[in-house]
């Protein structure tokens, strides 16, 4: 965890934002005492493939259906 003063936060935010982009947590101190933490935003995950391997399909899923269908409407 990196440490920065309130003055650093005000005057050098671009440098601190680079730390956040690299995944660092920054502890803000005022007069030598910690007053806050800035935590980087978690990386956004994608939904595509999120459930891969969680569903079991029967081995004959692509075989033709032999049951007779009664379509009355």
Secondary structure, DSSP 8 states (H G I E B T S, - for coil): -EEEEHHHHHH-HHHHHHHHHTT--EEEEETTEEEEEE--------STTTTTT-----TTTTS---S------
